Amino acid sequence: ELLLGQRVVIVRCEAINISGSLFRNKLKFKDFLNKRCNPNPKKGPFHFRAPSKIFWRTVRGMLPHNTPRGYAALNRMKVFEGVPAPYSRMKKVVVPEALRVLRLAPGRKYCV
């Protein structure tokens, strides 16, 4: 939808579910934290800890963010923890394809 020109606002990122056990995801994140630029770590990669930034980086990996079209698409997305003031009064839409009940098989592990 972002590439088609739709503006998207994601709220309550702290409640996002990640598939896989908590232990496995902790190991993956620890491995990700070890990746850095040895001569000058300030140049990246940057390891965002906030849930909204983790989600933003995940979506960035799905878009061609190095092209002007992808950059513009990424700028059309806003991501927040909680529900900030202007969006608290707006009608919220749930994407049914993203629901855990439909995406994960019964009995599969997940973490928040």
CYANA upper distance limits for C-alpha pairs under 8 A (distance plus 0.5 A):
  1 GLU  CA      5 GLY  CA      7.13
  1 GLU  CA      6 GLN  CA      5.93
  1 GLU  CA      7 ARG  CA      8.46
  2 LEU  CA      6 GLN  CA      5.59
  2 LEU  CA      7 ARG  CA      6.96
  2 LEU  CA      8 VAL  CA      7.56
  2 LEU  CA     73 ALA  CA      5.56
  2 LEU  CA     74 LEU  CA      7.62
  2 LEU  CA     76 ARG  CA      7.21
  2 LEU  CA     77 MET  CA      7.73
  3 LEU  CA     69 ARG  CA      7.80
  3 LEU  CA     70 GLY  CA      7.34
  3 LEU  CA     73 ALA  CA      5.82
  5 GLY  CA     73 ALA  CA      7.30
  5 GLY  CA     76 ARG  CA      8.19
  6 GLN  CA     76 ARG  CA      7.75
  7 ARG  CA     76 ARG  CA      5.48
  7 ARG  CA     77 MET  CA      6.52
  8 VAL  CA     76 ARG  CA      6.92
  8 VAL  CA     77 MET  CA      5.35
  8 VAL  CA     78 LYS  CA      6.92
  9 VAL  CA     77 MET  CA      6.24
  9 VAL  CA     78 LYS  CA      5.20
  9 VAL  CA     79 VAL  CA      6.38
  9 VAL  CA     80 PHE  CA      8.39
 10 ILE  CA     77 MET  CA      8.18
 10 ILE  CA     78 LYS  CA      6.69
 10 ILE  CA     79 VAL  CA      5.25
 10 ILE  CA     80 PHE  CA      6.67
 11 VAL  CA     79 VAL  CA      6.62
 11 VAL  CA     80 PHE  CA      5.37
 11 VAL  CA     81 GLU  CA      6.39
 11 VAL  CA     82 GLY  CA      6.37
 11 VAL  CA     83 VAL  CA      6.04
 12 ARG  CA     16 ILE  CA      8.20
 12 ARG  CA     80 PHE  CA      6.74
 12 ARG  CA     81 GLU  CA      5.14
 12 ARG  CA     82 GLY  CA      4.75
 12 ARG  CA     83 VAL  CA      6.62
 13 CYS  CA     51 PRO  CA      6.24
 13 CYS  CA     52 SER  CA      5.84
 13 CYS  CA     55 PHE  CA      7.99
 13 CYS  CA     79 VAL  CA      7.86
 13 CYS  CA     80 PHE  CA      6.68
 13 CYS  CA     81 GLU  CA      5.41
 13 CYS  CA     82 GLY  CA      7.45
 14 GLU  CA     51 PRO  CA      6.05
 14 GLU  CA     52 SER  CA      7.71
 14 GLU  CA     81 GLU  CA      6.25
 14 GLU  CA     82 GLY  CA      7.78
 14 GLU  CA    112 VAL  CA      8.23
 15 ALA  CA    112 VAL  CA      6.70
 16 ILE  CA     51 PRO  CA      8.47
 16 ILE  CA    112 VAL  CA      6.36
 17 ASN  CA    100 ARG  CA      7.89
 17 ASN  CA    110 TYR  CA      6.98
 17 ASN  CA    111 CYS  CA      6.10
 17 ASN  CA    112 VAL  CA      5.01
 18 ILE  CA    110 TYR  CA      6.08
 18 ILE  CA    111 CYS  CA      5.83
 18 ILE  CA    112 VAL  CA      6.64
 19 SER  CA    104 LEU  CA      8.09
 19 SER  CA    108 ARG  CA      8.32
 19 SER  CA    109 LYS  CA      6.87
 19 SER  CA    110 TYR  CA      4.81
 19 SER  CA    111 CYS  CA      6.96
 20 GLY  CA     24 ARG  CA      6.99
 20 GLY  CA     25 ASN  CA      7.12
 20 GLY  CA    108 ARG  CA      7.79
 20 GLY  CA    109 LYS  CA      5.56
 20 GLY  CA    110 TYR  CA      5.24
 20 GLY  CA    111 CYS  CA      7.32
 21 SER  CA     25 ASN  CA      6.82
 21 SER  CA    109 LYS  CA      5.63
 21 SER  CA    110 TYR  CA      5.83
 21 SER  CA    111 CYS  CA      6.65
 22 LEU  CA     26 LYS  CA      6.53
 22 LEU  CA    110 TYR  CA      7.47
 22 LEU  CA    111 CYS  CA      5.92
 23 PHE  CA     27 LEU  CA      6.82
 24 ARG  CA     28 LYS  CA      6.79
 25 ASN  CA     29 PHE  CA      6.60
 26 LYS  CA     30 LYS  CA      6.60
 27 LEU  CA     31 ASP  CA      6.67
 28 LYS  CA     32 PHE  CA      6.71
 29 PHE  CA     33 LEU  CA      6.67
 30 LYS  CA     34 ASN  CA      7.06
 31 ASP  CA     35 LYS  CA      7.56
 32 PHE  CA     47 HIS  CA      8.23
 33 LEU  CA     47 HIS  CA      6.87
 35 LYS  CA     45 PRO  CA      7.63
 36 ARG  CA     41 PRO  CA      6.23
 36 ARG  CA     44 GLY  CA      6.70
 36 ARG  CA     45 PRO  CA      6.21
 36 ARG  CA     46 PHE  CA      8.48
 37 CYS  CA     41 PRO  CA      5.23
 37 CYS  CA     42 LYS  CA      8.28
 37 CYS  CA     43 LYS  CA      7.30
 37 CYS  CA     44 GLY  CA      6.60
 37 CYS  CA     45 PRO  CA      7.51
 41 PRO  CA     45 PRO  CA      8.13
 48 PHE  CA     53 LYS  CA      6.34
 48 PHE  CA     54 ILE  CA      6.50
 49 ARG  CA     53 LYS  CA      7.52
 49 ARG  CA     54 ILE  CA      7.16
 50 ALA  CA     54 ILE  CA      6.74
 51 PRO  CA     55 PHE  CA      6.68
 51 PRO  CA     81 GLU  CA      7.71
 52 SER  CA     56 TRP  CA      6.60
 52 SER  CA     79 VAL  CA      6.13
 52 SER  CA     80 PHE  CA      6.13
 52 SER  CA     81 GLU  CA      6.49
 53 LYS  CA     57 ARG  CA      6.59
 53 LYS  CA     79 VAL  CA      8.13
 54 ILE  CA     58 THR  CA      6.75
 55 PHE  CA     59 VAL  CA      6.79
 55 PHE  CA     79 VAL  CA      8.37
 56 TRP  CA     60 ARG  CA      6.60
 56 TRP  CA     79 VAL  CA      7.34
 57 ARG  CA     61 GLY  CA      6.85
 58 THR  CA     62 MET  CA      7.39
 59 VAL  CA     63 LEU  CA      7.15
 60 ARG  CA     64 PRO  CA      8.15
 60 ARG  CA     65 HIS  CA      6.92
 60 ARG  CA     74 LEU  CA      7.34
 61 GLY  CA     65 HIS  CA      8.30
 63 LEU  CA     70 GLY  CA      6.31
 63 LEU  CA     73 ALA  CA      8.44
 63 LEU  CA     74 LEU  CA      8.08
 64 PRO  CA     69 ARG  CA      8.14
 64 PRO  CA     70 GLY  CA      5.25
 64 PRO  CA     71 TYR  CA      7.96
 65 HIS  CA     69 ARG  CA      8.08
 65 HIS  CA     70 GLY  CA      4.78
 65 HIS  CA     71 TYR  CA      5.24
 65 HIS  CA     73 ALA  CA      8.49
 65 HIS  CA     74 LEU  CA      7.51
 66 ASN  CA     70 GLY  CA      7.02
 66 ASN  CA     71 TYR  CA      6.96
 67 THR  CA     71 TYR  CA      6.59
 68 PRO  CA     72 ALA  CA      6.57
 69 ARG  CA     73 ALA  CA      6.70
 70 GLY  CA     74 LEU  CA      6.65
 71 TYR  CA     75 ASN  CA      6.82
 72 ALA  CA     76 ARG  CA      6.97
 73 ALA  CA     77 MET  CA      7.57
 80 PHE  CA     84 PRO  CA      7.98
 83 VAL  CA     87 TYR  CA      6.79
 83 VAL  CA     88 SER  CA      6.13
 84 PRO  CA     88 SER  CA      6.59
 85 ALA  CA     89 ARG  CA      8.02
 86 PRO  CA     90 MET  CA      7.97
 95 VAL  CA     99 LEU  CA      7.59
 96 PRO  CA    102 LEU  CA      8.33
 97 GLU  CA    102 LEU  CA      7.40
 97 GLU  CA    103 ARG  CA      7.57
 98 ALA  CA    102 LEU  CA      7.93
 98 ALA  CA    103 ARG  CA      7.11
 99 LEU  CA    103 ARG  CA      6.67
100 ARG  CA    104 LEU  CA      6.16
101 VAL  CA    105 ALA  CA      8.14
101 VAL  CA    106 PRO  CA      8.34
104 LEU  CA    108 ARG  CA      6.96
